[in-house]
Amino acid sequence: MTQEQIRRDVTIPRDYTPADDLLADRVVLVTGAAAGLGRALALACAARGATVVLLDKDLKKLETVYDEIEQAGHPLAALYPLNLEGVGPAEYLELASTLDREFGRLDVLIHNAAMLGELSPMHQYDPELWARTLHVNINAPFLLNQALLGLLQRSRQGRILFVSDRAGRRGRAFWGAYGVSKFGQEGIMETLADELGTRSLVRTMSVDPGVVNTALRRQCYPGEDAAALPQPEQVAPLLLYPLGPEGHDLQGARLTVAENDGTDGTTS
């Protein structure tokens, strides 16, 4: 597979509606699942038949999402509290062992968790915060991929999906470690997609969800009318597009949700 073939830009139409059984009998792991877009993704996957593994550092909020899934009558989720900032390879191998023991495979891995760091000129950026942000946003996805790829390769329709951002597809002043780390995620995605190639049953891609009312978005734009923005529950079903049959031909694709206004596109 050539770089020309692997770098494709795809727009997800705003009117896309995932089938009710899109993820039936599939095991989906969502990082950052306790709140915001991660919570909405977990609920959207469960509503389409998936058994969702909820991963986040906030156990109390994870339990709330678990209860929401149970009360809606969807397949029971699994809780996996983990602080991506404070763990290394051994903890990810333990996660892989747990998933292997409980499910025998993994069908979808959604890299949603993200740390903002700070909005600052690079020459003034706090070095310790820079390192922490890159650890959560780049090292954690790398280590998760490394630990879980074997389980994903047991799936007949494996997917690795990075929740990206406009700030990671074009350099922007003051976005610092967050912007750089999103570029890094795109690099991990494209490199892994090229290594796997089109013969692999695992497809790797990224998606920029556009503007979403999340805590990270509110940190970036505190004066914005958050209630007027698209809500996570509205956007999450659109992000399931590459997890279904449409994703088969999207190895290495960079997806973007179609915009419906002129708002600045930093998410997440």
C-alpha positions as CSV (number, residue, x, y, z in Angstrom):
1,M,0.0,0.0,0.0
2,T,1.4,3.4,-1.0
3,Q,1.2,6.6,1.0
4,E,-1.1,8.0,-1.7
5,Q,-3.5,5.1,-1.1
6,I,-3.4,5.3,2.6
7,R,-3.9,9.1,3.1
8,R,-7.5,9.6,2.2
9,D,-9.8,12.3,3.5
10,V,-13.4,11.2,4.1
11,T,-16.4,13.3,5.2
12,I,-19.1,11.7,7.3
13,P,-22.5,13.0,6.2
14,R,-24.5,14.7,9.0
15,D,-27.5,12.6,8.0
16,Y,-25.8,9.3,8.7
17,T,-27.8,7.0,10.9
18,P,-26.2,3.8,12.2
19,A,-28.2,0.7,12.1
20,D,-29.6,-0.5,15.4
21,D,-27.6,-3.8,15.2
22,L,-24.5,-2.2,13.7
23,L,-22.3,-3.5,16.6
24,A,-24.3,-6.5,17.7
25,D,-22.1,-9.1,19.5
26,R,-19.0,-6.9,19.3
27,V,-16.7,-5.9,22.1
28,V,-15.8,-2.2,22.1
29,L,-13.3,-0.5,24.4
30,V,-13.7,3.3,24.8
31,T,-11.1,5.3,26.6
32,G,-12.2,8.5,28.4
33,A,-15.6,6.9,28.7
34,A,-16.7,8.6,32.0
35,A,-18.0,11.8,30.5
36,G,-18.4,14.0,27.4
37,L,-17.9,12.5,24.0
38,G,-16.5,9.3,25.5
39,R,-19.6,8.7,27.5
40,A,-21.8,9.4,24.5
41,L,-19.7,7.0,22.3
42,A,-20.1,4.3,24.9
43,L,-23.9,4.8,25.1
44,A,-24.1,4.9,21.3
45,C,-22.1,1.7,20.9
46,A,-24.2,-0.1,23.5
47,A,-27.4,1.0,21.9
48,R,-26.2,-0.7,18.7
49,G,-25.6,-4.0,20.4
50,A,-22.0,-3.8,21.6
51,T,-20.6,-5.0,24.9
52,V,-18.7,-1.8,25.9
53,V,-15.5,-1.8,28.1
54,L,-15.6,1.5,29.9
55,L,-12.1,2.8,30.6
56,D,-11.4,6.0,32.6
57,K,-9.8,7.2,35.8
58,D,-13.0,8.3,37.3
59,L,-14.7,5.1,38.7
60,K,-17.7,6.9,40.1
61,K,-18.6,8.4,36.8
62,L,-17.9,5.1,35.0
63,E,-20.4,3.5,37.3
64,T,-23.0,6.1,36.3
65,V,-22.4,5.3,32.6
66,Y,-22.6,1.5,33.4
67,D,-26.0,2.1,35.2
68,E,-27.3,4.1,32.2
69,I,-26.4,1.3,29.8
70,E,-28.0,-1.3,32.1
71,Q,-31.2,0.7,32.7
72,A,-31.6,1.2,28.9
73,G,-31.6,-2.6,28.5
74,H,-28.4,-2.7,26.4
75,P,-25.8,-5.5,26.7
76,L,-24.1,-5.1,30.1
77,A,-20.9,-3.1,30.0
78,A,-17.6,-3.8,31.7
79,L,-15.8,-1.4,34.0
80,Y,-12.0,-0.9,33.8
81,P,-10.8,2.1,35.9
82,L,-7.3,3.2,34.8
83,N,-5.5,6.4,35.0
84,L,-3.6,6.8,31.7
85,E,-1.3,9.4,33.1
86,G,0.1,7.1,35.8
87,V,0.5,3.6,34.1
88,G,3.0,1.9,31.9
89,P,3.4,-1.2,29.8
90,A,2.7,-3.7,32.6
91,E,-0.7,-2.3,33.3
92,Y,-1.7,-2.4,29.6
93,L,-0.6,-6.0,29.4
94,E,-2.8,-6.7,32.4
95,L,-5.7,-5.1,30.6
96,A,-5.1,-7.3,27.6
97,S,-5.0,-10.4,29.8
98,T,-8.3,-9.4,31.4
99,L,-10.0,-8.8,28.0
100,D,-8.6,-12.1,26.7
101,R,-9.9,-14.0,29.7
102,E,-13.4,-12.3,29.7
103,F,-14.0,-12.0,26.0
104,G,-11.3,-13.8,24.0
105,R,-11.0,-10.9,21.5
106,L,-11.5,-7.2,21.0
107,D,-13.4,-5.8,18.0
108,V,-13.1,-2.1,18.4
109,L,-10.6,0.2,20.2
110,I,-11.7,3.9,20.4
111,H,-8.9,6.3,21.5
112,N,-11.0,9.1,22.9
113,A,-9.3,10.1,26.2
114,A,-7.3,13.3,25.9
115,M,-5.5,15.8,28.1
116,L,-5.5,19.5,27.1
117,G,-2.5,20.7,29.1
118,E,-2.5,24.5,28.6
119,L,-2.9,27.0,25.8
120,S,0.5,28.7,25.7
121,P,3.3,29.8,23.4
122,M,5.8,26.9,23.0
123,H,8.6,28.9,24.4
124,Q,6.6,29.5,27.6
125,Y,5.1,26.0,27.9
126,D,5.7,24.2,31.2
127,P,8.0,21.3,30.5
128,E,6.5,19.0,33.1
129,L,2.9,19.6,31.8
130,W,4.2,19.1,28.2
131,A,5.5,15.7,29.2
132,R,2.4,14.7,31.1
133,T,0.1,15.7,28.2
134,L,2.2,13.8,25.6
135,H,2.2,10.8,27.9
136,V,-1.6,10.7,28.0
137,N,-2.3,11.6,24.4
138,I,0.5,9.7,22.6
139,N,2.2,7.2,24.8
140,A,-1.0,5.7,26.1
141,P,-2.5,5.1,22.7
142,F,0.8,3.6,21.5
143,L,0.9,1.2,24.5
144,L,-2.7,0.3,24.2
145,N,-2.3,-0.5,20.5
146,Q,0.8,-2.6,21.3
147,A,-0.9,-4.6,24.0
148,L,-4.3,-5.0,22.3
149,L,-3.5,-5.6,18.6
150,G,-3.3,-9.3,19.1
151,L,-6.9,-9.3,20.4
152,L,-8.1,-7.1,17.7
153,Q,-6.6,-9.4,15.1
154,R,-8.9,-12.1,16.4
155,S,-11.9,-10.1,15.3
156,R,-13.5,-10.5,11.8
157,Q,-14.0,-6.7,11.6
158,G,-11.4,-5.1,13.9
159,R,-11.2,-1.3,14.2
160,I,-8.9,1.2,15.8
161,L,-10.4,4.6,15.9
162,F,-8.5,7.8,17.0
163,V,-10.7,10.7,18.0
164,S,-8.8,13.5,16.4
165,D,-9.1,17.3,16.2
166,R,-8.6,20.1,13.7
167,A,-5.7,21.2,15.8
168,G,-3.9,18.0,15.0
169,R,-4.3,18.3,11.2
170,R,-3.0,21.8,10.8
171,G,-0.6,23.5,13.2
172,R,-2.2,26.3,15.2
173,A,-0.6,28.9,17.4
174,F,-0.8,28.3,21.2
175,W,-2.2,24.8,21.1
176,G,1.0,23.4,22.4
177,A,1.3,19.8,23.6
178,Y,-2.4,19.1,22.8
179,G,-2.1,20.1,19.1
180,V,1.3,18.4,18.8
181,S,0.0,15.2,20.4
182,K,-3.0,15.1,18.0
183,F,-0.5,15.3,15.1
184,G,1.3,12.4,16.8
185,Q,-1.9,10.4,17.0
186,E,-2.4,11.0,13.3
187,G,1.1,9.7,12.7
188,I,0.6,6.6,14.8
189,M,-2.7,5.9,12.9
190,E,-1.1,6.3,9.4
191,T,2.0,4.3,10.3
192,L,0.0,1.4,11.8
193,A,-2.4,1.4,8.9
194,D,0.5,1.2,6.4
195,E,2.1,-1.6,8.4
196,L,-1.2,-3.6,8.6
197,G,-2.1,-3.0,5.0
198,T,-5.4,-3.8,3.3
199,R,-5.1,-7.6,3.9
200,S,-5.4,-7.2,7.6
201,L,-8.9,-7.5,9.1
202,V,-8.0,-4.6,11.4
203,R,-8.7,-1.1,10.0
204,T,-7.1,1.9,11.6
205,M,-8.4,5.5,11.1
206,S,-9.0,8.8,12.7
207,V,-12.0,11.0,13.0
208,D,-12.4,14.7,13.7
209,P,-15.8,15.1,15.2
210,G,-15.8,18.9,14.8
211,V,-17.3,21.2,17.4
212,V,-18.8,19.4,20.4
213,N,-19.8,20.7,23.8
214,T,-17.3,18.9,26.0
215,A,-15.3,19.9,29.1
216,L,-12.2,20.3,27.0
217,R,-14.0,22.6,24.6
218,R,-15.3,24.7,27.5
219,Q,-11.7,25.0,28.8
220,C,-10.6,26.3,25.5
221,Y,-13.5,28.7,24.9
222,P,-14.9,29.7,28.4
223,G,-16.9,32.6,27.0
224,E,-18.7,30.5,24.4
225,D,-22.4,29.7,24.6
226,A,-21.9,25.9,25.2
227,A,-25.7,25.2,25.1
228,A,-25.7,26.4,21.4
229,L,-23.1,23.9,20.4
230,P,-23.7,20.3,19.1
231,Q,-24.0,18.0,22.1
232,P,-22.0,14.8,22.5
233,E,-25.2,12.7,22.2
234,Q,-25.8,14.3,18.8
235,V,-22.3,13.7,17.4
236,A,-21.5,10.3,18.8
237,P,-23.7,8.2,16.4
238,L,-22.0,9.9,13.4
239,L,-18.6,8.6,14.7
240,L,-19.8,5.0,14.4
241,Y,-19.7,5.3,10.6
242,P,-16.2,3.7,10.2
243,L,-17.1,0.9,12.7
244,G,-19.6,-0.6,10.3
245,P,-19.2,-2.0,6.8
246,E,-18.3,1.5,5.4
247,G,-15.0,1.2,7.4
248,H,-13.8,-1.8,5.4
249,D,-12.3,0.4,2.7
250,L,-11.0,3.1,5.0
251,Q,-7.7,1.8,6.1
252,G,-5.6,4.8,7.1
253,A,-8.4,7.3,6.4
254,R,-8.8,10.7,8.1
255,L,-12.5,11.2,8.6
256,T,-14.2,14.5,9.4
257,V,-17.8,15.1,10.4
258,A,-19.5,17.4,7.9
259,E,-19.8,20.9,9.3
260,N,-23.2,22.6,9.5
261,D,-22.0,26.0,10.6
262,G,-18.9,28.2,10.6
263,T,-17.8,27.6,14.2
264,D,-14.1,26.9,14.9
265,G,-13.6,23.2,14.8
266,T,-11.6,22.4,17.9
267,T,-13.5,19.7,19.7
268,S,-13.3,17.7,21.9
